[in-house]
Amino acid sequence: MGFAADTPGEAFDPLASAVNVWRSKISARSDLPGWEDFAAVDFGSWWFQLSLAEMRRDPVDIQWIIWGRSLALWWGHDYTDQFISKQPYLGDIWERVERPYLERLMDERLIGFITGTLKPQDREFTYVDGVDMPLARDGEITHLLSIYRLREPDDDFRPTAPAIFSM
């Protein structure tokens, strides 16, 4: 799902504090923050649940440059320095879902929200939610900052704001 960049963080509760940190870095010079706008202390307890990916165009792809320790445990793999398009577990999900999702986030400068299991990684017992927040420099999208949380199977949280798109 994609949401307007000005969607209040509270719409993403229990990920509200992460979205609020991201939104607090938006300045008069740019409609999106840049990675350089953040300090390590900004993420507090979210550090181990954070990923940072460099965005690529032509073709659209991302390369993770930070993959948090909790994420490595949940996913069963550390994706640091890897490209999403090269992950064999995705199969046709990359072309059908992941690439169009990333293109929309980049082109429309949206906050993304994902929810579900890690079934493609053979971890269907692991349930996660996450927010994907684009970062920019000089008006160009450069990175994707993502924060995830582990959730219970019966915790079916959905953001309270209206989605611009769902996939």
C-alpha positions as CSV (number, residue, x, y, z in Angstrom):
1,M,0.0,0.0,0.0
2,G,1.1,3.5,-0.6
3,F,0.3,6.6,1.4
4,A,0.8,10.4,0.9
5,A,4.1,11.6,2.4
6,D,2.2,14.0,4.6
7,T,0.2,11.2,6.2
8,P,0.5,11.7,10.0
9,G,2.7,9.1,11.8
10,E,-0.2,8.1,14.0
11,A,-1.9,6.6,11.1
12,F,0.8,3.9,11.1
13,D,0.6,3.1,14.8
14,P,2.5,0.9,16.1
15,L,5.1,2.2,13.7
16,A,4.1,5.8,14.3
17,S,7.3,6.9,16.1
18,A,9.5,5.8,13.1
19,V,7.3,7.7,10.6
20,N,7.3,10.7,12.9
21,V,11.1,10.7,13.0
22,W,11.2,10.6,9.2
23,R,8.6,13.3,8.9
24,S,10.4,15.5,11.4
25,K,13.4,15.6,9.0
26,I,11.4,17.1,6.1
27,S,12.5,20.7,5.7
28,A,11.7,23.8,3.7
29,R,14.5,22.8,1.2
30,S,12.9,19.4,0.3
31,D,9.7,17.5,0.4
32,L,11.6,14.4,1.6
33,P,14.4,14.1,4.0
34,G,17.9,12.8,3.0
35,W,19.9,10.1,4.8
36,E,22.3,12.9,5.9
37,D,19.5,14.5,7.8
38,F,19.4,11.7,10.4
39,A,21.6,11.0,13.4
40,A,22.1,7.6,14.9
41,V,20.1,8.5,18.0
42,D,17.1,9.4,15.9
43,F,16.1,5.8,15.6
44,G,16.4,4.8,19.2
45,S,15.0,1.3,19.7
46,W,14.3,0.9,15.9
47,W,18.0,0.4,14.9
48,F,17.9,-3.4,14.8
49,Q,14.6,-3.3,12.8
50,L,15.9,-0.9,10.2
51,S,17.0,-1.4,6.7
52,L,18.4,1.2,4.3
53,A,18.6,0.6,0.6
54,E,20.1,2.6,-2.2
55,M,17.5,3.2,-4.9
56,R,18.4,2.5,-8.5
57,R,16.7,3.4,-11.8
58,D,17.0,2.1,-15.3
59,P,16.1,-0.6,-14.3
60,V,14.4,0.0,-10.9
61,D,16.2,-1.9,-8.2
62,I,17.4,-1.5,-4.6
63,Q,20.6,-2.5,-3.0
64,W,20.5,-2.9,0.8
65,I,23.4,-1.1,2.6
66,I,22.0,-1.7,6.1
67,W,20.1,-4.7,7.2
68,G,19.3,-4.7,10.9
69,R,20.2,-7.5,13.2
70,S,16.6,-8.3,14.1
71,L,15.7,-8.4,10.4
72,A,18.5,-10.9,9.8
73,L,17.0,-13.1,12.5
74,W,13.4,-12.8,11.3
75,W,14.2,-13.2,7.6
76,G,16.9,-15.9,8.3
77,H,19.4,-14.0,6.1
78,D,21.5,-10.8,6.1
79,Y,20.7,-8.9,2.9
80,T,23.4,-6.2,3.4
81,D,25.0,-5.4,0.0
82,Q,22.5,-7.5,-1.9
83,F,20.1,-6.4,-4.7
84,I,16.4,-7.2,-4.3
85,S,16.1,-8.2,-7.9
86,K,18.7,-11.0,-7.4
87,Q,16.8,-12.8,-4.6
88,P,15.8,-16.2,-5.8
89,Y,13.0,-16.5,-3.3
90,L,11.1,-13.7,-5.0
91,G,10.6,-15.5,-8.3
92,D,8.0,-13.7,-10.3
93,I,6.9,-11.6,-7.3
94,W,9.7,-9.2,-8.2
95,E,8.2,-8.3,-11.6
96,R,4.5,-8.6,-10.6
97,V,4.6,-6.9,-7.2
98,E,7.9,-5.6,-5.8
99,R,9.1,-3.6,-8.8
100,P,5.8,-1.9,-9.5
101,Y,5.5,-1.1,-5.7
102,L,9.0,0.5,-5.7
103,E,8.3,2.4,-8.9
104,R,5.2,3.9,-7.4
105,L,6.9,4.9,-4.1
106,M,9.7,6.6,-6.1
107,D,7.6,8.2,-8.8
108,E,4.8,9.5,-6.5
109,R,7.1,10.1,-3.4
110,L,4.9,7.9,-1.1
111,I,5.2,6.2,2.2
112,G,4.8,2.4,1.7
113,F,3.3,0.0,4.1
114,I,3.7,-3.8,3.9
115,T,2.2,-6.5,6.1
116,G,2.2,-10.3,5.9
117,T,4.3,-13.4,6.5
118,L,7.8,-14.2,5.3
119,K,6.5,-17.2,3.4
120,P,8.8,-16.6,0.3
121,Q,11.7,-17.0,2.7
122,D,10.2,-20.3,4.0
123,R,9.2,-18.5,7.2
124,E,5.5,-18.5,6.9
125,F,5.3,-18.5,10.8
126,T,6.9,-15.0,10.9
127,Y,4.5,-12.1,10.6
128,V,5.8,-8.6,10.0
129,D,4.6,-5.1,9.3
130,G,6.8,-2.4,7.9
131,V,6.9,1.2,6.5
132,D,9.1,2.2,3.5
133,M,10.0,5.8,3.5
134,P,11.9,7.4,0.5
135,L,14.9,9.6,1.0
136,A,16.1,12.3,-1.4
137,R,19.0,14.5,-2.2
138,D,18.7,17.5,-4.5
139,G,15.1,16.5,-5.3
140,E,16.1,13.0,-6.5
141,I,15.1,9.8,-4.6
142,T,18.3,8.2,-3.5
143,H,17.5,5.7,-0.7
144,L,14.6,3.8,0.9
145,L,14.5,3.7,4.7
146,S,12.4,0.8,6.1
147,I,11.4,0.0,9.6
148,Y,9.7,-3.3,10.5
149,R,8.1,-4.8,13.5
150,L,7.4,-8.4,14.3
151,R,3.7,-9.1,15.0
152,E,1.4,-11.8,16.2
153,P,-0.7,-13.6,13.6
154,D,-4.0,-12.2,14.9
155,D,-2.7,-8.6,14.9
156,D,-4.2,-7.4,11.7
157,F,-3.2,-3.7,11.9
158,R,-3.9,-1.5,8.8
159,P,-3.0,2.2,8.6
160,T,-6.0,4.5,9.4
161,A,-5.3,6.9,6.5
162,P,-6.7,6.3,3.0
163,A,-4.3,4.4,0.7
164,I,-3.4,5.9,-2.6
165,F,-2.8,2.4,-4.0
166,S,-2.9,-1.2,-2.8
167,M,-1.1,-4.1,-4.4
